[in-house]
Amino acid sequence: MGLMDFFRRKPVETRAVQPGYTAALMAAREAWIAGGSGLAELTSAVQASVSLWESGLSLADVTGTDLLDRRSMAICARALALRGECLFLIRDRLIPATDWALSTRYGQPRAYRLGLPEIGGGRSETVLAPEVLHFRIGCDAVTPWAGSAPLARAKLSASLLDEITMALRDVFRDAPIGSQIIPVPEGSAEDMDLMRRSFRGNRGASLVIEGTAQATAAGMNPNIGQSPDQLSPQLDKTLADKLLTEAKGEIYNVFGILPGLTNPATTGPLVREAQRHLAQLVLQPIVNLMAEEATEKLGAPVAIDVVRPMQAYDHGGKARALSAMLQAMAQAKEAGLDPATVKDALQFIDWAD
């Protein structure tokens, strides 16, 4: 190769593009919108359930740290409901991670490679396990470092709701609802064709004009018993409304919400029971796991309470319990019982705190 050939060679073009940015962005977008299972997340039943989780955790009383503010709790609730896990990088504030990879030792995370969100494109950072808060639910013994979303643990129910909702959407989008076939006296071919074209495509109008010459040729009177024929699909025979209600009820149960909460005939007592069920048996155990993780990583005792802010208790029952407790304490004092005996008795009936 001569000297002139060397100068005529085209230079190699290099571009400063962050490797994997498009894939990371698409994965993060899919994870936050579609969720962990990819089914039924865009239905109102799922989003209403996720909103209840989000509202409940954002109302929670957090003591022991200022990092878990209401914004972080709301982000965490939505991530746990749709993905089953949520990860924050601990700095002067909590920074949510869009995606992550980790290494483990004895099933416990040791180090993370985090994808952090930025408006100009995400960036990666490698940190040790004590530098992150990794909240997760639905863990199993095979992968204790990973959580699973509620819908990912009930894919058949999610698929059922997805199929019914999409089927109903397609029917109301494509079916000729309200359209009719109208019998009219036969005219010329040009007139009939022109009349059919004038009605075609008008949703809810007459789509087809049927001539009566054939009926006349068959010896029938075309003016007797002629009425418009409906083209609307008979959805009542498919039990679509009942199946949709049952599918939504299964999804509500997956998220820990009593299906009766969305019943039009629901009364106040059932609303309160559904509220208590969601707060006490679903959200409070989740925030207890979060409090344990925060206590371990932040180095200070952290407590999170969902029940009190959601008012998920019976006011009348609390008042009666307080009255009975005061009466019992007064009787114990009159009987001369020592404080240790009274404390043991209160602990026995779960009044120690």
N, C-alpha and C positions, 0 to 999 in steps of 0.2 A: 504493500500500500504506500503510495507516494505521499509527499507532504501536502499537496493540494487536495488529495482524497480525504486526508484527515480533517482539513478545514471545512470540506463540503459535507461532512457527516452531520446529520440532524441531532441537536442536543436532546438528551433524555429529559422529558418534562416531569417535574415532581410537584406535587400539590400537598399543601398542609391540611389534610383532612383527618379529623379524629377517627381512628379505626373503630368500626362497630357502632358509630353514632346512630346511623339510620336504624339498624337492627335494635339497638337499645331503646331508641325512641318509640319504635313501633311496639316492642314488647311491653314497655311501660304503659303506653296508651291502651293496649289491649287488656293489660292486667287491671287497670283502674276502671275501664268501662265494661268489659265483658266479664270480669271476675275470674275465679279459679276454674269454674266448670264450663263456662261458655254457654250456659243454657238459662233461659228465663230471667236473666238479670235485668232485662229491659222492660219487664212487666210491672204493672202498678203494685201487684201484691208483694213482689220482692223489694221494690224501692220503698214502699211504705214500711216494710219490716226493717230495712236498713235505716230509714229515717228515725224509727223509734229507738233503735240501738244508738244512733248518733246523738239524738236528743238526750237519751238517758245518761250516756257517759259524759256529755258536755255539761250536764247538770251536777255531776258528782262532786262531793266534797273531798278535796285532796289535801291532806295534812302531811307535813314533813318535807315538802319540796315545793319550789315555785316553778320548776321546769315543766311539770305536767299541767299547763294552763288549759283553758277550755278549748282553744283552737286545736291544740295537740290531741286532746281527748276526743274531739269530734273526728279528726283525721284517723285516729287509731280505731275508733268504732267502725267507720266505713270500711277501713282496710280489713279489719277482723271479720266483718260480716261478708265481704265479697272475696277475700283472699285467704282468710284464716290466720294471717300473721301480719305483723307490722313491725318495722324496724326504724329506730331513730338513732342518729349519731349524736353523742353527747358533746356539746361544746358549751359556749355561754348560753345557748338555748338548744332545744331539740330540733334537729334537722331531719326530716323524713327522707328515707332512701327509696328510690324507685325500683331498684333491683339489687341483688347481692349474690355473691358466692362465698362459701365458707369452708373452713377446714375444721375437723373435729378430733377430739381425743376422748375415748370412752363414751362416745355419743354426745359429748358436750362441745359446743362451739369454742374454738380457740382464737381464730382470726377471721376477719371478713374483708372482702373486696366489695366496696359499696359503689353504687351508681347514685350520684347526688344530682338533684334537679337544678338546672340553671336555664335562664331564659334564652341564652345564646347557644345552648347545647350542654348536655350533662357532662359531668366529669367523674372520674373514678378515684377512689381513695382506699388505701389498705390500712386497716386499724385492727387492734386487738379486741377480744371479746369484752373486756371491762369498759371499753369506750362506747358501747352501743347498748341500747335498750331493745331487746328482741322479744316482743309479745307474740304469743301464738296460742291457738286453741285447737282442739281436735287432734292432738298428737297421739301417735301410737308407738309401740315399742320398737317397730322396725326403723322408723325415722323420727326419733324424739326431738330432733332439731328443727323439724318442719311442721307447720300447722296445716290444717285443712278447713276450707270454708264449709258452712252448713250445707249449701247446695251441692258441693262436691261429695258430701257424704250421703246425699239422697238424690242421685242423678236420675233415677227413674221418675220420681215425683216432679223434678224440675223439667224433665223431658216431656212428661204428660202435660204440664201447664203450658210449656212452650208450643207443643203441637196444637192443643186446643185453641190457644190464643191466635196462633198464626192461621189456623183454619178459619176461624171466625173473621179475622181481618181480611183474608182473601175473599170470603163470601161477600162481605159488605163492600169490598172494593170492586169485584169483578161480576158478581151475579146481577141479573136484571131485576133488581128489587123494585116492585111497584109497576113493572112493565106488563103489558097485556097483549093478547091476540084478539082482534076485534073482527067479527064477521060483518061484511057489507055486501050489498048487491054487486054482482060482477059487472065491471065496465070493460072498456077497451084495454088491451095489453099495455098501451102507453100510459093511460090514466092510472092503472093499478101500479105500474112500476114507479111512476112519479110519486104516488101517494106513499108507497113503501119507503122510498128514499127520503121523503120529507120527515118521516117519523124515526128513521134509523139513527141510533146513537143518542136519542134523547132519553136519559135515564129516568125511570119512573113514568114514562109516557108509553104510547102504543108503539111497539117495535115492529109488529107484523100485521099486515092487513090481509085477511083471508076472504077470498071470494066465495060466493054461494052457488055458483053455476053447477058445480059437481053435485051438490046436495039436490038441486032441482032436477038434474038429469037422473038422479037415483030415485025420483018419485017422492021426495020429501018436500014439505013446505019450508022454504028457507026463512020464513018470518016467524016460525014457531020454535020456541025453545032455544033460540040463539042468544047467547050471553058471552061477554068477554071472558077469555081464559087467562088466568093469572100465570105469570112466569116466575113469580117469587118463590124461592126455595122454602120448603116447609121445615124450618129448623126445629119446630116443636117435637117432631117425630125423631129427631136425632138425640134428644136429651142433652143438648149442648149446654143449656143453662145449668142443669144439675151437675153435669160433669165439670163445668168450669168452677162452680162453687166448691165442689169437693176437692178439686185440684188446688184451688187457692187455700182451702183449709189445711191441706197437707203442708203447703209451703209455710203458712203461718205457724204450724206446729213445729216445723224444723227450726224456725227462728225463736221458738219459745213464746209465741203469742197465741193466746186462746182464740180460736176462730170465731167464737161468739162476739168478740170485740167489734167485728165489722158487720155483724148482723143488723139489718135496719130496725129490728124490734128490740135491740139491746137496751137494757135499763141501767140505772146508776150502779146498783150493787154488782152487776156483772162487769161493768167497766172497772170498778175498783178491784175486783178479784183478778181481772186480767192484768191490771197494773201491778198488783202485788206479785202475781206469778212471774211476770217479766222481770221485775226488779229483784225479787228475792231468790228465785231459782235459776235465773239465766244471767242477768247482768252482774249481780253481786259476786258470784263465783268467778266470773271473768276478771272483774277488777281486783279481786283478791290475788289472782295469779299475777296481774300487772303490778300490784303493790309488792309482792315478793320479789319480782324482777327488779323493780326500782329500788327496793331496800338493799338488795345485793349489790347493785351497780353504783348507786349514789352514796352509799356509806352512811345513811341515816334512816331511821325507821319511817316508813311511808305507809299511810293508811288511806284507803279510798272507800267512800260510802256512797252508794247509789240509792239505798232504800229511803233514807231520810229526805233528801232533796226531791225525790219523786213522790213523797208523801204516800209511800206504798205500805200503809198500815191503817188499822182500824182505829179512828179517833175515839169512838165510844169504848172499844175494848181496852185501849190504852188508859182511858180515864178510870174504867172499872178496875183495871189491874193496879193502878196507882192507889186507888182508894182501898183496895183489899190489902196492898202491901203496907200502907200506913197503919191500917187497923191491926194488922198482924204485928207490926213493930211496937205499937202501943200495948198490945196484949203481952208481948214478950217482955216489955219493960215492967209492966205491972207484975208479971210472974217472977221477975228478978233473974231472968236468964242472962248469962254472961255474953259479951259481944262475940266471942269465938263461936259459941253455939248458934247464935243468930246468923252469923256469916256462913256457917256450914249449911244451915237450912236454906238460906237465900241461894247459895250456889247449887244446892240440890234441885231447886225449881228454876234454875237458870236466871236468877235475878241478881247474880253476883256483880254484874257490871252496871 
